[in-house]
Amino acid sequence: MSFKTDLFINGEYVPSSTSETLTIHNPKDDTLVSDKVQAASEADVDKAVAAAKAALPGWKATAGAKRGSVMLKFADLLEANVDRLANLESIAMGQPVSLAKRMILGPVALWRYYAGYAGKVAGESYPPDGEDGLYKIVQYEPLGVCAGICAWNGSHVLAAWKLAPAMAAGNTFVLKSSEKSPIALAQYGDLLNEAGFPPGVINIVTGDGKVGALLASHMQIAKIAFTGSATAGRAVQIAAAKSNLKRVTLELGGKSPALIFDDADIENAVLHSSESFLRNSGQICFAASRVLVQEGIAPDFIKAVKVAFEKAAEKMGDPAAMETLFGPLADKKQYDRVMEFLTSAKEEGVQILTGGDRKGDKGTFVQPTVLLNPDLKSRVYTDEIFGPVISVRTFKTEEEAVQLANDTQYGLGSTVYTSDIGRALRVASALEAGTVSINTVHATSPQTPFGGFKQSGYGRESGVEGIKNYLQAKTIHVNMKLPVRAK
């Protein structure tokens, strides 16, 4: 399969100015995918930012209906190319093709959602109030050149969260893909040109953390949106503050809880704590990896979830096969990280109910793993593992469940399983998380904002809040009390 590996700057594919490249291996079997993916230099980043800055006046002045039609065309092209893009995502980071397709079609809907906002960002007006004599206007304008840094676990979703609202608001953009999964996003250039985006409106660069640091510290970038680890997010925030105080949106890690009460539908809770949790091999920031179960149903739940994880292991395999539900971890580095957590759990004496080992003799497959009652201070309980591993603990009362759920540095998502709607809403209000889902695993929606509390970051992507993050308010006061002069 042939594919583009160059940077996309000012409407053209160009090689890195230094010829530095990234090497991508298929995590299924460690075979070489490409050693020619271009890594951007500082000069390349400057060139991309300059192209975005030059394109800004024209794109900002483009009629909203025209911007929206270009965005809709791009959404159509994403949909038409879903098979090819899904295959490229799969070979780069191991995501099963069946899931990769869904994680492209979701962004298609997001692009269409924000296309509807183009030209519809309303302002406000206030008449003179008492004796102030001022007619007051508030208008919302694009920020300018914006940048986004994507994580590797959901490239197309994260790109759409950043690009689509920025485009609708009239900004221009420099997007950095992850060095683990750069190939599918590199194909966007041809689609952007075909859709009708003018040169420079969207630029796509690739590279490691050094490229992200260049964007975060760039003096000509007005806003940066980052998705990734808390450590890297802090570095982005510091660089933004030390440079030009650019605006920052951070979507960082999570250690999300699932609260399962005695009156919950056990079959439903087990399904979402196993198959739903294990999608993308547990490599989802808001996945509920801390499962808290009320004592009355704990024995039945634990027995059922053990069986579900064992069955899930049978559905783990070649990500290129449509019947495969669960694939390998993204690369050797991520595999080593997860296995180190499991080794640490064994050394601490944590009970491993099922899994805990490598699956197969090739690739980066890890058996779906259930840990039972780890200590509250254990790393496997407190830290984000980002793999197919859950920790199950029990609780007695609703108050204890909420206390356990909130006892974390993170606050990205939570799930609640109960048949009592009063309890569901009461607990949802008490949970310190940006998203709470009731009787289901969390799924993002174009209509609703996504982001975290505490060290899971700040700012929101998706929904109305998502476009607000790419706008700035300007206040205009008009003195209505000037005397009328005779001609």
C-alpha positions in Angstrom: 0.0 0.0 0.0 1.5 3.4 -1.0 0.9 6.4 1.1 2.2 10.0 1.7 5.0 10.4 4.2 5.9 14.1 3.7 4.9 17.2 5.7 1.9 19.1 4.4 2.7 22.8 4.3 1.0 25.6 2.4 -1.1 23.2 0.3 1.9 21.1 -0.8 3.7 17.9 0.4 7.3 18.7 1.2 10.1 16.8 2.8 11.7 17.8 6.0 14.4 20.4 5.6 16.8 18.1 7.4 15.7 14.8 5.9 15.1 13.5 9.4 12.6 10.6 9.4 10.5 8.5 11.8 10.4 4.7 11.6 7.0 3.0 12.1 6.6 -0.7 12.9 3.4 -2.6 12.9 2.8 -3.6 16.5 1.0 -6.8 15.4 4.4 -8.4 14.4 7.0 -5.6 14.5 7.3 -5.6 10.7 8.5 -2.3 9.1 5.7 -0.1 7.9 7.9 2.9 6.9 11.2 4.5 7.7 10.5 7.5 5.5 7.9 9.5 7.6 9.3 13.0 7.6 10.1 14.7 10.9 9.7 18.5 11.0 12.6 20.7 11.9 12.4 24.2 13.5 12.6 25.7 10.0 9.7 23.5 8.9 7.6 24.6 11.9 8.3 28.2 11.1 7.4 27.7 7.5 4.1 26.1 8.5 3.2 28.9 10.9 4.1 31.5 8.3 1.8 29.8 5.8 -1.0 29.7 8.3 -0.4 33.4 9.1 -0.5 34.4 5.5 -3.7 32.4 4.9 -5.5 33.9 7.9 -6.9 37.1 6.4 -8.4 35.4 3.4 -9.9 32.5 5.4 -11.2 34.8 8.1 -12.9 36.9 5.5 -14.4 33.9 3.6 -18.2 33.9 3.9 -19.4 31.5 6.5 -21.5 29.5 4.0 -18.3 29.0 1.9 -16.3 27.8 4.9 -19.0 25.5 5.8 -19.3 24.0 2.4 -15.6 23.3 2.3 -15.8 21.6 5.7 -18.7 19.5 4.5 -16.8 18.4 1.4 -13.9 17.4 3.6 -16.2 15.3 5.8 -17.5 13.6 2.6 -14.0 12.8 1.5 -13.1 11.4 5.0 -16.2 9.2 4.7 -15.3 8.0 1.2 -11.7 7.2 2.2 -12.6 5.5 5.5 -11.3 2.0 4.5 -7.9 3.2 3.4 -7.5 5.6 6.4 -8.6 2.8 8.8 -6.1 0.4 7.4 -3.3 3.0 7.7 -4.2 3.7 11.3 -4.3 0.0 12.0 -0.8 -0.9 10.7 0.7 2.1 12.5 -0.7 1.6 16.1 -2.5 -1.7 16.1 -6.1 -0.5 16.3 -8.5 -3.1 14.9 -9.8 -2.0 11.5 -13.4 -2.4 12.7 -12.7 0.1 15.5 -10.6 2.4 13.3 -13.5 2.8 10.9 -15.8 3.9 13.7 -13.1 6.3 15.0 -13.1 8.0 11.6 -16.8 8.1 11.0 -17.3 9.8 14.4 -15.0 12.7 13.3 -17.0 12.9 10.0 -20.0 13.7 12.1 -18.0 16.2 14.1 -16.8 18.0 10.9 -20.4 18.3 9.7 -21.6 19.5 13.1 -19.1 22.4 13.2 -19.7 23.2 9.5 -23.1 24.2 10.6 -21.6 26.8 12.9 -19.6 28.6 10.2 -21.1 32.0 9.7 -23.5 31.5 12.7 -21.3 32.8 15.5 -23.5 35.5 16.8 -22.6 38.6 18.8 -24.5 40.7 21.3 -25.7 44.2 21.7 -26.9 46.3 24.6 -28.6 49.7 24.4 -27.7 52.7 26.5 -28.3 52.0 30.2 -29.5 54.9 32.1 -27.2 57.9 31.8 -24.2 56.0 30.4 -25.1 56.9 26.8 -23.2 54.0 25.4 -24.5 51.6 22.8 -22.5 48.4 23.5 -21.6 45.7 21.0 -19.8 42.4 21.7 -18.5 40.5 18.7 -16.6 37.2 18.6 -13.5 36.9 16.4 -11.1 34.1 15.5 -7.9 33.9 17.6 -5.6 33.7 14.6 -3.0 31.0 13.9 -3.8 28.0 16.2 -2.0 24.7 16.7 -2.9 21.2 17.9 -0.9 18.3 19.2 -2.6 14.9 18.8 -2.1 11.7 20.9 -1.8 8.4 19.1 -4.8 6.5 20.5 -7.5 8.3 18.5 -5.8 10.4 15.8 -8.8 11.3 13.7 -11.1 12.1 16.7 -8.5 14.3 18.3 -7.7 16.1 15.0 -11.3 16.8 14.4 -11.8 18.2 17.9 -9.1 20.7 17.2 -9.4 21.4 13.5 -13.2 21.5 12.9 -14.2 24.2 15.4 -11.1 26.3 14.5 -12.1 26.2 10.9 -15.7 27.2 11.5 -14.5 30.1 13.6 -12.2 31.4 10.9 -8.8 30.5 12.3 -5.9 28.8 10.5 -4.0 25.8 11.8 -0.8 23.8 12.3 -1.6 20.2 13.4 1.0 17.9 14.8 0.3 14.2 14.6 1.8 11.7 17.0 5.1 10.1 16.2 3.4 6.7 17.0 0.6 7.1 14.5 1.4 9.7 11.9 0.6 8.0 8.6 -3.2 8.3 8.3 -3.2 12.0 9.2 -0.5 12.6 6.6 -3.0 11.6 3.9 -5.2 14.5 4.9 -3.3 16.9 2.6 -4.7 15.6 -0.7 -8.2 15.5 0.9 -7.9 19.1 2.2 -6.9 20.3 -1.3 -9.7 18.4 -2.9 -12.2 19.8 -0.5 -11.1 23.3 -1.4 -9.2 24.6 1.7 -6.9 27.4 0.5 -3.2 26.7 0.8 -1.9 27.4 4.3 -5.3 27.2 6.1 -4.4 23.7 7.5 -0.8 22.5 7.7 0.2 19.1 9.1 3.6 18.3 10.6 5.0 15.2 12.2 7.7 14.6 14.8 8.4 13.8 18.4 8.1 16.0 21.5 10.6 18.5 20.2 8.2 19.5 17.4 5.4 19.9 20.0 7.7 22.1 22.1 8.4 24.3 19.1 4.7 24.8 18.6 4.0 25.4 22.2 6.7 28.1 22.4 6.1 29.7 19.0 5.6 33.5 19.2 3.2 33.6 16.2 0.7 31.0 17.5 -2.3 32.3 19.4 -3.6 29.1 20.9 -2.5 25.5 21.3 -4.7 22.4 22.1 -2.9 19.4 23.4 -4.0 15.8 24.1 -1.6 13.5 25.9 0.0 12.8 29.2 -0.1 15.1 32.2 3.7 15.4 32.2 3.8 16.6 28.6 0.7 18.8 29.1 2.5 20.7 31.9 5.5 21.2 29.6 3.1 22.6 26.9 1.5 25.0 29.5 4.9 26.2 30.7 6.2 26.8 27.2 3.0 28.7 26.3 3.3 30.9 29.3 7.0 31.6 28.8 6.6 32.5 25.2 3.6 34.7 24.2 1.0 33.6 26.8 -0.9 31.8 24.1 -4.2 30.2 25.1 -4.0 26.5 26.0 -6.5 23.7 26.1 -5.3 20.5 27.8 -6.9 17.1 27.7 -4.7 14.9 29.8 -4.8 11.6 31.6 -7.5 9.8 33.5 -8.0 7.1 36.1 -11.8 6.9 35.8 -14.0 5.0 38.1 -17.1 2.9 37.5 -19.5 2.7 40.4 -21.7 -0.4 40.3 -24.5 -0.5 42.9 -26.4 -3.5 44.2 -29.5 -2.6 42.1 -27.6 -2.4 38.9 -28.2 -4.6 35.9 -25.2 -6.9 36.4 -25.1 -8.1 32.8 -25.0 -4.6 31.5 -22.3 -3.5 34.0 -20.2 -6.5 33.1 -20.5 -5.8 29.4 -19.3 -2.2 29.8 -16.6 -3.1 32.3 -15.2 -5.7 29.9 -15.8 -5.4 26.1 -16.5 -1.7 26.2 -13.6 -1.0 28.4 -11.2 -3.1 26.3 -12.0 -1.4 23.0 -8.7 0.0 21.7 -7.1 -2.4 24.2 -7.8 -0.1 27.1 -5.9 2.8 25.4 -8.7 5.3 26.0 -8.1 8.3 28.3 -11.6 8.1 30.0 -11.8 4.3 30.2 -13.1 3.3 33.6 -10.2 1.3 34.9 -11.1 1.5 38.6 -14.2 -0.6 39.0 -16.0 -0.1 42.4 -18.7 -2.7 43.2 -21.1 -2.7 46.1 -20.6 -5.7 48.4 -24.0 -7.3 47.8 -23.4 -8.1 44.2 -19.6 -8.2 44.3 -19.2 -12.1 44.2 -21.5 -12.4 41.2 -19.9 -9.4 39.4 -16.4 -10.6 39.9 -17.2 -14.1 38.7 -18.9 -12.7 35.6 -16.2 -10.1 34.7 -13.5 -12.8 35.0 -15.3 -14.9 32.4 -15.9 -11.8 30.2 -12.2 -11.0 30.2 -11.2 -14.5 29.4 -13.6 -14.5 26.5 -12.3 -11.1 25.4 -8.8 -12.7 25.1 -10.2 -15.1 22.5 -11.2 -12.1 20.4 -7.8 -10.5 20.5 -5.8 -11.0 17.3 -4.8 -9.6 13.9 -6.1 -6.0 13.8 -6.5 -6.3 10.0 -9.2 -8.9 10.4 -12.8 -7.5 10.6 -13.8 -10.1 13.2 -11.0 -8.9 15.6 -12.3 -6.8 18.5 -9.0 -6.2 20.4 -5.6 -5.6 19.0 -2.0 -5.1 20.3 -0.8 -2.1 22.2 0.4 0.8 20.1 4.1 0.0 20.2 6.9 -1.7 22.2 7.3 1.3 24.5 3.7 1.2 25.5 3.8 -2.6 25.8 6.8 -2.3 28.2 5.0 0.3 30.2 2.0 -1.9 30.7 4.0 -5.0 31.5 6.0 -3.0 34.1 2.8 -2.1 35.9 1.8 -5.8 35.9 5.2 -6.9 37.2 4.9 -4.3 39.9 1.5 -5.6 40.9 2.8 -9.1 41.2 5.7 -8.0 43.3 3.2 -6.1 45.6 1.1 -9.3 46.0 -1.9 -7.9 44.2 -4.3 -10.8 43.3 -4.5 -11.2 39.5 -7.9 -12.7 38.8 -7.2 -13.3 35.1 -4.6 -12.2 32.5 -1.5 -10.4 33.6 0.8 -11.8 30.9 1.8 -11.4 27.3 -0.5 -13.0 24.7 1.3 -14.8 21.8 4.9 -14.9 20.9 4.9 -11.9 18.5 3.8 -8.3 18.7 2.7 -6.2 21.6 -0.4 -8.1 22.8 -1.2 -8.1 26.5 -3.8 -10.4 28.0 -6.9 -8.6 29.3 -6.3 -8.4 33.0 -8.4 -8.1 36.1 -6.7 -7.1 39.4 -8.6 -7.7 42.6 -8.5 -5.4 45.6 -5.2 -3.6 45.0 -4.1 -1.3 47.8 -5.4 2.2 47.5 -1.9 3.5 47.2 -0.8 0.8 44.7 0.5 2.3 41.4 -1.8 0.0 39.5 -4.7 1.6 41.3 -3.6 5.3 41.3 -1.7 5.7 38.0 -3.0 5.6 34.5 -1.9 2.3 32.9 -3.4 2.9 29.5 -3.8 -0.8 28.7 -6.3 -3.7 29.1 -6.2 -3.7 32.9 -8.9 -3.0 35.4 -8.8 -2.9 39.2 -11.9 -4.2 41.1 -12.6 -3.1 44.7 -15.7 -3.3 46.8 -17.6 -0.7 48.8 -20.4 -0.7 51.4 -22.3 2.6 51.0 -23.0 5.3 48.5 -21.0 7.8 50.4 -18.0 5.4 50.5 -18.3 4.8 46.7 -18.2 8.6 46.0 -15.3 9.1 48.3 -13.3 6.3 46.6 -14.3 7.5 43.1 -13.1 11.1 43.9 -9.9 10.0 45.6 -7.7 10.6 42.6 -5.6 13.4 41.0 -7.7 12.9 37.8 -11.2 13.8 36.9 -11.9 13.0 33.2 -14.8 10.6 33.3 -17.0 8.4 35.6 -19.7 5.8 35.1 -22.6 4.9 37.4 -24.6 1.7 37.2 -27.9 1.7 39.1 -31.6 1.3 38.5 -32.4 4.2 40.9 -32.6 7.4 38.8 -32.5 9.5 42.0 -29.3 7.9 43.1 -27.8 8.1 39.6 -28.3 11.9 39.4 -27.3 12.4 43.1 -24.0 10.5 42.6 -23.4 12.1 39.2 -23.6 15.5 40.8 -21.1 14.4 43.5 -18.5 13.0 41.2 -15.5 15.2 40.3 -15.3 14.5 36.6 -15.9 16.3 33.4 -18.2 13.6 32.1 -20.5 11.1 33.9 -22.3 8.3 32.1 -25.2 6.4 33.6 -25.7 2.7 32.9 -23.3 2.9 29.9 -19.7 3.4 29.0 -18.9 6.9 28.0 -19.0 7.7 24.3 -18.2 11.2 23.0 -20.8 13.2 21.1 -20.5 16.2 18.7 -23.1 18.0 20.7 -21.5 17.8 24.1 -18.2 19.2 25.5 -15.4 16.9 26.6 -12.7 17.6 29.1 -11.5 17.1 32.6 -11.5 18.3 36.2 -8.3 18.5 38.3 -5.1 17.2 36.7 -7.1 15.8 33.7 -6.7 19.2 32.2 -8.8 22.2 31.4 -10.8 23.7 28.5 -13.3 21.7 26.5 -13.4 20.2 23.1 -16.5 19.3 21.1 -20.0 20.8 21.5 -20.6 24.6 21.7 -17.8 24.9 24.3 -15.4 23.6 21.7 -15.9 26.5 19.3 -15.8 29.0 22.1 -12.2 28.0 22.7 -11.3 29.3 19.2 -13.0 32.7 19.6 -12.2 35.9 21.5 -14.6 38.6 22.5 -14.2 42.2 21.4 -16.3 44.9 23.0 -17.2 48.0 21.1 -18.7 51.0 22.9 -20.4 53.8 20.9 -21.1 57.1 22.5 -24.7 58.0 21.6 -24.7 61.4 23.4 -22.7 63.4 20.9 -24.6 66.6 20.1 -26.0 66.9 16.6 -24.2 69.7 14.8 -26.0 71.9 12.3 -24.8 71.6 8.7 
